[in-house]
Amino acid sequence: MSISRKLSNSCILILFFTFTSISAAAKARQPFACDPTNSATKSLPFCRADLSTAARVKDLIGRLTLQEKVSLLVNNAAPVPRLGITGYDWWSEALHGISDVGPGTKFGGEFPGATSFPQVITTAASFNASLWEEIGKVVSDEARAMYNGGLAGLTYWSPNVNILRDPRWGRGQETPGEDPVVAGKYAASYVKGLQGNGGGGDRLKVAACCKHYTAYDLDNWNGVDRFHFNAKVSAQDLKDTFSIPFRSCVKEGKVASVMCSYNQVNGVPTCADPKLLRKTVRDAWGLKGYIVSDCDSVGVFYNTQHYTSTPEEAAAAAIKAGLDLDCGPFLAQHTENAVQKQLLKEADVDGALINTIAVQMRLGMFDGEPSSQPHGKLGPNDVCTASHKELAVQAARQGIVLLKNNGHVLPLSQQRLSSVAVIGPNSDATITMIGNYAGVPCEYTSPLQGIGKYTRTIHNEGCAGVACAKDDLFGGAIEAAGKADATILVMGLNQSIEAEFIDRTGLLLPGRQQELVTKVAAASKGPTILVLMSGGPIDVSFAKNDARVGAILWAGYPGQAGGAAIADVLFGKHNPGGKLPMTWYPQKYLDNLPMTTMDMRADPSRNYPGRTYRFYKGPVVYPFGHGLSYTSFKHTIAKAPKVFSIPMGGDHRANSTMLSKRFVRVAHASCKNLTLRVHVDVENTGSRDGTHTLLMFTSPPGGDWAPQKQLVAFDTVHIPAGRKQRLALGVRVCKYLSVVDSNGVRRIPMGEHGLYIGDARHALSLEPQGLGVIKS
């Protein structure tokens, strides 16, 4: 969620419900709800695990006074001592590992740290859904262990699944990138890993939260901040782009929570919009869980956006819209008065509590002794394990993208190099590697340390920090490059350039970094390799076009083991297979592109270029999906239909008037189990084993409605050198081969769709089946 340490310091920390302290400082357990030794509560229906969740929730809410109910509407929920309930803070974070950003989690004692995986934008570059889910499983193991130790909660406000719409957004690093299909798949996969309910069942290991709903992708740009921003979004873009990851998170990931954002959408605060919350997230998508505000969002739309005249009206608007929990004090302060002024019914408050308490029931927070429950035995020995740290290395390796490799400069030969110059402001980075919303890592391996395990290093930062304002250190860097057999420049960004509250002003390397790279490359005795750390794209056209820069790697923010992973790729222990999850634009792309303009589609009449690879048609530095390997792959479409029929009658009332000559409403097609099967042969034609990321795109008909190109399926496969493997890709036709018209209606275009897989092409014609086609 859009949460900062500044905001977290303003939130009151009160611990709640059920903690078991096994810290070194105190072995005695903290009180927990439904303690079997508490004779006053142990026999109450809400404490009986044999009853249904709904019955238990109803019983508990029926025992609460209005004042007690209101005190439970906020993240720092107050205790209810007479019912044996202690305080609980709902706010914990687990974006890419357990974080201490939220007040619900702390490090110390037997839990000094936790595994810090690569930032989301880096793991997204792996295009490996099984990796995303596995990371979620490890993070939730560590979360449960820390909960059992009394240092963490069970409700985690992660992941961030917003679309990286604008390359300047400071929080793009937290997202899975610019493609809604990838973001949706990431959301569902990571949530399943966190919650442990991927195989079905009602029980939750931890409760995840998909944020920030919706059209939230601006923090502070050119005098406009997220607290004041009104995102003007068309019905088409809302359905076609911004809603897709959240829908997938709810419908496929079965997430326990969705967070509404600070901004307004078309004049209405998202946390006060019943169309977005109650009618869409809960009713249309079927959320089984709670909706929470971003921190202080309700206060923001009253105090800052002046959306209502009184605070009571704001509290009533939020709860009536479907908000169940407030991160911040606002609802606790004003909801009781809203009820007394008849702006809100007590039943509305009950409705909100039904959704939050049901999640706590599913987490086992009212089932008594935690150690006797599922996951109750997890403890300090289950955090920062060898296998968890190894997964952090693997995740970083898989997310590294090889952008350039002229003359096969990489991989470097350990035997042929007696020394390597390691230069740049991120060359010995540690904290930079873990990005934002991170906690305390188990350990760090910086790039300098990682490279040093392969060969002797000559180190010089070259710049005093990523701002690189002066050239004081250039001389030493140039001298080092002239002595070593190869030069590795580790450059890029950090949280001072892109972060929450900080959107970038441009796409170039900061300060004099470009000058340093150019001068060092000119002086280097051996090959020069540029390694970039960043969340957003960087215009490195100068290095792409400089023959003296032999190779370029993008590592994103690669996590605690980032330096080891970078070195493993540089020296060939790992063959890179990552692909860019976002377009890398030239600096001039920003010339006529305010961050405040939300339109995705290009508009030549006003010289508006459009956004993301789906709609932008101009020049790029590196395209979405770009990524090289140390080997080569060939694609052949082995089996795919040339004609695919779309059966009509999806709503059981179909007739010929529901069809147009070119488009069929998805609602009027029989979509269940309607899947296109495409079989692809992938051959490793090079001399090295490698993992290949296969991306399948379509170019649908549809004119201005349709994206020029759309990812519809992706997969990864490891193929030994000289071998071939066949992959079967399934594409849900109504979901992925449809487009959204200007009114926000999803339709399937009839006619020829182009399929693209690497260098392979295939033409597919869709046609309606069962009814004649006439104008609608």
N, C-alpha and C positions, 0 to 999 in steps of 0.2 A: 504494500500500500504505500501511499505517498507519505512516508514517515521519516522524520529527521530526528537526530539526537536532541536538537533544540526543543522539538515538540515533546520528545519523550521525557525530558527533564521537567517539563511542566505538568506531566500527568502524575497523579497520586498513586503510589504503589501500595496496594493492599493485597496480601496473599489470601487465597481462597480454598475452598473445598478440600482437598484431599492430599496433602503432601506427605511424603515419607522421607524423612531426612536420614541419609546414611553417610553424611559428610564426616570428614575426619574430626571436625570440631564437635559434632554432636551425633551420637549414634541413636539417640531416642527418636522415635517417629513423631512427626507433627500430627496434629489431629486431622482426621478425615471424615467426610460425610458418611453417615450410616455405619458408624463404628459399632461392631457387634457388642462391645463392652458398654455402650451407652443404652441403658435400659429404657430411656425415655423415647428413643427414636428407632431402635433396631427392629421393632415389629410394625412400624408404620408402613403403609402400602408403598410409598415411594422408595422405600429401602428394600423392597422385595424383588430380587433379580428374576424370580420366576414369573412375574407379571409382565404384561406387554409394556413397551416404552410409553405408548400413549396413555395407558392407565396410570402409570407411575407419575408421568408429567402432570396429568390432571389432578392427581391427589396432592402433589406438592404445591401446585399453584393455588389450589383451593385452601391451603393452610396459610397462605401469605396475606398480610395486610397490604393495602395500596402503597403505603410508604415503603414496605419491604420490596414490593414488586418494582417500584420505581428505582430503588437502589441497585437493582440487578440489571438495569438497562444500559449500563456503561461498562467499559472495559475493566475498570478497577471495581468489580462488583463487591458490594459490602457483605459482611457476614450476617447470618441470621442465627445467632447463638441458641435460641430456644429450640431450633430444629437441628442443631448440631452442624450447621453449615458455616464454615469459615470463609474468609475472603478469597477471591481468585482474580488474577489479572489475565484477561483473554489475549493480551497482546504479546505474542512471541513471533519471531521471524525465522524462516528457514529457506531463503532464496536459493542458496547453493551450499548449504551447510548450516548448522545451528549458529544463529547470530545473537548477539547481546544488544542489538539496537532497541528492541522492545523491552519493557520493564519486567515482563514475565519470565525472562531467562537471565541467569547470571553464571559467570565462570568463577571457579575457585575450589579449594579443598581437593577432593578426589577427582574433580572435573576441571582441570586447568585450561582445557581447550577441547576443540572438536575438529573433525575433518573438514577442511575448507576446499571444496571442489572449485573448478573453474567457474568464472562468471557465466551466466546463462547464455549470453551471446556466443561464447566460445563453445559450450557444449552443444548449442544449436547447430554449429558448423559441422558437427559430426553427422548430422541427419540420421542419427541412430536412436530410434525410439526405445529399443531395449536398454540402451545405456541410460537414457533419461529415467526410465522406470527403476533401474538398478540403483542409481544415485538416490532416488527418492526413498528406496527401501533402507539404504544405509543411513541416510539422514534421520529417518524415523526410528531406526534402532537406537541411534545416539540420543534422539529426543526423548524416547521412553526411558532410557537409562538415566538421563539427567532428571527427568520427572520423578523417577523412583528415588533419586537422590535428593529431592527437594529443591532443585535449582532451576527447574523449567516447568512450563505449562504443557498442555496437550493441544492447544489451538494455535496454529501457525498461519500467519497472514502472508502466505506465499502459495503459488508463484505469481509473478507479474507477467501477464499475457497480452499486454497492450501491443499494438502494431507499431513498429519503428517506421513511422510515416515520414519523418523529416530527419535527415542525417545529422542535424545539429542537436537533437534532443539529448540532454545530459543523462537521461535515464535509459537511453536505448540499450546500454550495456546489460540492463536487467532483463531484457526481453528476448524472445526467440527469433527476433528479426522482423523483416518486412512482409513476409508471406503469410496470409491468414491460414492456409492449410497447414503449414509447418507449425505455426503458433498454436493452432488447435490440437494438433497431434502431440506437441510437446506438453500442452496443458493437461490433456487426458493421461498421458504416460506418467508424468511426474506426480500428478495427484494420486494415481493408482498406487505408485510406489510409496508415497507418504502415508496414505490412508490404510493401505493393506487390505482394501476391499475390492481389488481388481477381479477377484473370482466370484464376486457376489457376497451376499450376507450384509447384515445391518451393522455389525460391530466395526468400530473405527480404531485403528492403531494410534493415529493422531488425526486431527481435523485440519485439512488444508483449506485455502481460500484463494480464489482467483480474483485478481485485481488489475487495474482500477477501472471499473465499469462506469462510463465508456467514453470513447473519443478523447481519452486523456493522453496527451503526448506533447505537452508544452509546460515547462517549469518557470522559466524567467527569460523572456526574450524581448529586447528592444522596448523595455518599459511595461510589458504585459506579463503578469504572473498568473499562475494557476488558480489563485484564489479569486481573481477577477475575470478570468477568461470565459467568454461565451463561445463555445465551439458551434459554428453554424454548419450543420451536417445534413446532406440530402438523405432522403429515405433510401435512395439507391446505395450510397456509400455506407450508410449505417448497416444495412443488411448484407451488403456485398463484401465489406471489409472489416469494420470495427466490431461487429457482433459475433463474427464467426468463431474466434478463439473462446469466447465466453460460453457460447452455445455448446461447443464441443466439450468444454470443461464441465458443464452441468450435465449434459445428456450422455456423454461417453465416459467422462471421468468420474461422474457421480460425486462431484465435490461437495463438501459439507458447508461451504460458505462462499459468498460473492461479496466483494467490497465495492461500494459506489465511490465515485471520485469527487474531487473538489470542484471541478469546472461545471459550468452549465452546458447543456446541449439544447440548442435552439431556444434559449431564453429560460429554461427550467433547470434548477440544480438537479444533478443526477440523483442525489439522495432525497429528493422531494418529488420525484417523477413517478407516479403510479404506472404509467405506460411502460417505463423501463424496468421498474422493480417488480411490482405485483403482477402486472399483466404479462410481462415477457419472461423475466427470470423465474418467477415462481409458477405462474399458470401455464404459459406456453412451453417453457423448457422443463418444468417439473422439478425445480430445486427442492431437495429434501435436506433442509438445513436452514441456516440463518443468513441474513443480509446485514453487513456491518458497514458503518461509515468509515471513510478515511479520517484520520485523526483531526478532530475539531471541525469536520465538514458541516455539521449542523450549525455550529456556532458561526462558521464562515458564511453560510448562506443567509444567516440573519444579520450578523454584525458587519460583514464586508460587502456582501452582494445586495443586502437590504431587500431580500426577496419577500419577507413578511414584515408586518408592522410591529408585531410583538413577539417576544421569545416564546410565549405559549403557542402562538400560531405556528411558529417554526417547528416546535416539538410535535404538534399535532400533524402538521403537513408531512413530516418525516415518517412518523409511525403509520399514518394512513396510507402513505405511498408504498409501504412494505418494509421499511427499515426496522430491524429487530434489535440492533445493538449499536451503541454510540461509542466510538473511540474518542473519549473526552468526557467532560462533566455535564454537558449541556442538558441531556435528557434527564439526568438525575436531579438537576436544579429546577427544571421547568415543567416536567410532565404532570406532576400532581396538580399544579395550578391549572394546567390545560384541561384536566379532567373536571376539576371543580368549576371551571368556566364553561363546561359543556362543549368544549371544542373537540373533545376526545372522550370516548367511552372507556371505562375500565376494561371492558371486553377487548378493546383494541390493544391495551397493554398486555392482557393475558395472551393474545394472539402472538405478540412478539416473543414473550417468554416461552410459549410452547415450542417455538423454533429453536431458541438457544438452549433451553434445558434438555430438549430431546437429544441434541448433539452431545451434551455432557453425559447423558444416560448411555448413549452409544459408545462413548469413550470409557465407560466403566467408573465414572467419577462418583456414582452413588451405589457402588457394589461392595463397599466395605474395604477390607484389607487389600491394598494394591498388589502386594507381593504374591497373593494367591490367584491373581487374575492373569489372563494372557499378557505376555511381555513383562510380567511383574518381576521376573528374575534378572532382567537386564540391569547392568550396573557399570561401574568404572572400567571393568575389563572389556566392555563392549564398545568403548569409545576409543578412537584413534588406534584401532587394531591394525595389524600388518596388512590384512586384506583391504581394509578401508583406505589406507594410505596408498596401496597399490592401485586401487580403483581411481584415486585422484590423479595418479600419474597417467593411467590409461585414458582417462577422460580428457586430460590436457593434450596428450598426443593426438587423440582422434579429432580434437577441435582445431588443431593448428592447420593453417591453409598455406600451401606453397603457391605464391602468386606469380613468381618469375623464376626461371632457372635456365638462363642462357648458357649454351655450351655445356650443359650438365655439370655446372660448377658444384652443385650438391648431388649426392652427399660428399662431405669432406672425408678424406682418408686419414685415419688416425696414425697410420704407419708413415705417411709421407710428410706429416707436419711435425716440426719440432717445437713450434710455438704459434700461438694465435693471439692477435691483439683484440681485446674485448673492450669496446668503447661505447659511450653513450650514457645519458642520464638514467636510463632504465637497465643499465648493464648489471648492476648489483641490487636490483629492486627486490624488495620483499613485500611490504604492505601494498605497494602498487599492484602486485600480481593478484590480489584477492578482490579487488574492486570494492563496490559498496555493499551494504547489508551483509557484511561479513562479521564473524566473531573472532575468536582467538584460535588460530590454526594449531594443529598438532606440532608442526615444525615448518620451516621454510627451506626451499632450495632455490637460490637465486640463479639467474642465467650464468653469472660468473662462476658460481660453485658448480653448476651442472657441466659447463664447458671444461672447467678445471679437472673434472674426473676423466676427461678424454686426452687432454694434452696440457702442456705448460701455457700459462696465460700471461699476457702483458696488459695490465688494466689501466685505463684512464677514462674518467667520466666524460671529458670533452666539454661538458656544459655543467653549470651549477644549477641542476634541476631541469625539469622539462620545459620551464619557461625560457631557458637558454637565451637570456637577455644579452649576454656579453660573450666575447670570444677569448676571454682570459686563458682558458684551458685548451684552446685549439692547438697550440704549439705542441703540447705534450701528446695529444691524441695523434697528431700528424706524425710525430716522431715515432710513436709506438707502431703505427701502421707501416712505417717504412722499415721497421726492423723484423716484423713478424712474417711468417710464411702465409698467413691469411688474416683477414680482418673481419670481425663481426661487430656491426653497429647495432646496438639495442636502443631504439628510439621510441617516440610515440607520445602518449598522453598519460594523465593520471587524474585523480579526483579533483585537482585544482583547476582542471580544464573542462571536464565533463562530469557532472554529478547531479544529484537532487539539488534543486534551486539554481543550478548552473547549466544553461544551454550554451552551446558553442557559438562563436561569432563567425567562424569560417571553417573551412575543411583542410587548410594547409597545416603542416607541422608547425608547432608553436615557435615563436622567437626565431632564433638563428639555427635551428636544427637542420634545415635544408642546406644551409651553407656549410655546416660541419660535415654532413654526409658527403657533399660534393668534394670538399677539400681533402677529406680523409681518403675517399675513393681514388682521387687523383694521385695521392702519395703512396698508396698501399703497394707493398712489394708483391703481394699475392692477390688472390681473388678477394673481392669485397662482398659481404652478405649483409643485407639490411633486415633486421628483425623489428617488427612493430608491435607495440602493446597499445591497445585502444579498445573502447567499446564501440564507438561509431566509426564510419569510414573516414579515410584520410586521402586527400589528393596528393599522391606521390608520383604524379606524371613525370616529374624530373628524374626520379630514380628508375622508373619503368623504361624511360628513353635513354638512360645513361649506360653506355656499354661497359663502363668501368664498375657499375653495380651489377654483379653477375646474377644475384638471386635475391628475392624478397620473400620473407615469411611474415604472416600475420598470426599472432598468438592470442589476440584479444586480451583478456585478463585471465591468465591460465591457472590461478589457484596456488595453493601452498607448494605444489610440486612443479610449478611452471618451468623453473630453470632446468630441472632434470628432463622434462619433456622436450623443451626447445633443443637441448643438447642431443637428445636421442634422435631427433629429426635431422639436425645438422650433420650428424656423423653416421646416419644411415641405419641406426639400430631400429628405427621405426620409419616405415615408408608412409609419407603423408597421404591422407585421403580426404581431408576436410574440404568443404566447399563454402563459399561465402553465403551467409544467410541474409545479406543485404547488398544493395548496389553501392559501388564506390563511384561517386560522381566527381566531375571536375569542379573546381572552385566557381567557375562561371555559372554553374547550374543555379546558384543562389541569387543571381542577379535580379530576377523578377519573381522571387518566391518568398513571400512573407510566411513565417511559421504559423501565423494565425489563419491562413487560408487552408481550409480542410479538404477542398476538392481533390479527389484522387485522379480524375480523368483530365487529360490535357485539353486546353482551350486555345487553339491557334489565334482566334479573333482578339484575344487579350494577351497574347504572347505568354500564356501560362503553360509550363512544360509538362505538367502531370507528375505523379509521384509513383515510386517503386517500379520495378521491372515490368509490372503488369500494364502500366499505362504511360510510362515515360518512353519517348522515342528518340531522345537525343544521344549525344556521345557520352561514354562512360570511361572511367579509368579502368575498372574491372567490373564485369557484370555479376549480377546475382547468380549463384551456382558455380562461379569460377573456382577452380582449384586444380593444381597439377599434381603429378605423382612421379616417382622415380622409375616407374614402368609405364606402359601404354596399354590401353584397352580398346577393344573394338566391339561395337554393338550390332546385333542383327535381330530384327523383329521376326521371330520364327513362326509365330502364329497369332493372328488377330483378325477379327471379322472385317470385311469391307463394308457391310451393311448391318446395321443394328436396329431392330424394331422396338418402338416404345409402345407398350400396351396402354390403352386408355381405360378410364373408369376408376381412377384412384379414390375418388370421393363417393363412388357408388351412385352418382347422379350424372355421369358424363353423357353428353350428347354432342352432336356435331357443332353446335354453336360455341362449344368451349375451345375450339381450335381456331387458330389463324393459319394462314398459308405457311408461315415460317416458324412460329413459336407455339409451344404447348406449355400451359401452366403446370408447374410441378404438382400442384394440388390436384390436377386432373389426370395425372398419369398413375398407373399402378406401379409404385416405386419399390414395394417390398421385394427384397432379394434381387433387384434389378442391377446386375453387376456385369461390367465389361471385363473380359479376361484377355490379357495380353501376355504372351510368352516371349521372353527376350533372351537371346544367347549373348553372354558377355565373355569375351576371350581376352586373356592376358597375353598380349603379343610382345611383351618386353622380356627382360632378363631377370627381373626381380619379382618375388612374391609381393602382393599388394592387396589392400582393401579398397574396393571401388564403391563409390557412392553413385547410385543410379538414380537419375532424376527424369521423370516423364512429364512432359508439358503437353498442353493442347492449345491450339489456336482455334477458338470457336467462331462460327459466323455470328453476326449480330450487330455489325456496324459500331455505332457509338456506345451501345450498351455494353458490349463485350470487352474484356481485357484483350490486348493484343496477344497475350501469352499467359498461360496459367498452369502452375504446377498442380498435378492431379494425383501423383503417386511418387514415392521414393523408397529406396531400400539400400542397404549396404551388404556387400558380399566379399569375402576374402577368397582370392583366386591365386593359386600358385602360378609361377611363370610358365608360359606355354600351355596352360590349361584353359578349358572352357566350362562355363556353368550356365544352366538355363534357370531363369527366374520367372515366376508367374506373378504378375501384378494384377490385382483386382481393383477396379474403379467403380465406385457406386455412382451410377449414371445420373440419378436425379440430384445428387449432392455436388458432384464435381464437374459434370458436363453441362450444367445449367448456368445461366447468367441472370443478372438482376436488371429489370427494366427501370426506367426513370421514375416510376411510381413505387419502387421497392418491391415489385412482384417478381418472384423467381420463376423463370421459364426455361424450357429446354429448346434450344435452337435446332430446327430441322435442317438438314443439308449436310454439307461436308465439313467435318472437323479434322484438322491436322494433328497427328500425334508425333511428338519429337522425343527421341531418346538418344542423347549424344549425337552421333553422326547419322543415325537411322531415322527415316521418315516413313509415315504411313497415313493414308487417307481413309477416313471412316465416315460413312454416310449414315445419319440418323433419320429414321422415318417413322411416322405414327402408324400404329396398327389398330385396326378394329373400327375406325370411323373415317368417313370422308373428310377432307380438309376444305373448309370454307372460311371466309372472313368472319372474324368475331366482332 
